[in-house]
């Protein structure tokens, strides 16, 4: 199930890809708010809602939004798979610049800053970091600590040089689409593999600080995620260290 019509006026310049999972409580309001905050920027853009395995009314809400707003598209993966949904969204994006966002963030300050950097031609990818100097992480303490621990594991196992791989990203689609297609691991750690492979490919990556405020409880419990993340991290290490 999907909506694949182009926005009115031809292909957009910017595509915003947002994976969604069990988001019926905030999806409609978040999209209305995002559209209002993007309006002053006068961008030619599309929003791709990448639904993956929701058990509530998220998919039907996404379909209603696509009917109501010409710049909104959606598709459904049919099963919970954050990374698969993100990659598929990148593949079908029509914009030359892609912004990967989260429905509980929709950070237009990051959007504006990242697009300006990409338009300067200085970099290929901009990563919004919750952990770099100048960032403001207002999430619960345990989630902040977990982010530091996970980044430490990436540094130790894969030599990652940055401070954050999850969350907000912006990039030139032409440069990063081949990287997305090379990624071997999906679900929780696709975002990490995507950023790490961008570094390893010699692409120009810049981190900028972001402010993160948790607008709702995470859709998946932090402690329940740990075994799957560790298993996926093992797969990621094999994919990059062994398969290359």
HELIX and SHEET records of a PDB file:
HELIX    1   1 UNK A   27  UNK A   39  1                                  13    
HELIX    2   2 UNK A   58  UNK A   68  1                                  11    
HELIX    3   3 UNK A   82  UNK A   92  1                                  11    
HELIX    4   4 UNK A  108  UNK A  119  1                                  12    
HELIX    5   5 UNK A  141  UNK A  158  1                                  18    
HELIX    6   6 UNK A  173  UNK A  182  1                                  10    
HELIX    7   7 UNK A  187  UNK A  189  5                                   3    
HELIX    8   8 UNK A  190  UNK A  200  1                                  11    
HELIX    9   9 UNK A  222  UNK A  237  1                                  16    
HELIX   10  10 UNK A  238  UNK A  243  3                                   6    
SHEET    1   A 8 UNK A   2  UNK A   3  0                                        
SHEET    2   A 8 UNK A  72  UNK A  76 -1                                        
SHEET    3   A 8 UNK A  45  UNK A  51  1                                        
SHEET    4   A 8 UNK A  14  UNK A  20  1                                        
SHEET    5   A 8 UNK A  97  UNK A 102  1                                        
SHEET    6   A 8 UNK A 169  UNK A 172 -1                                        
SHEET    7   A 8 UNK A 125  UNK A 129 -1                                        
SHEET    8   A 8 UNK A 205  UNK A 209  1                                        
SHEET    1   B 2 UNK A 136  UNK A 137  0                                        
SHEET    2   B 2 UNK A 211  UNK A 212  1                                        
END                                                                             
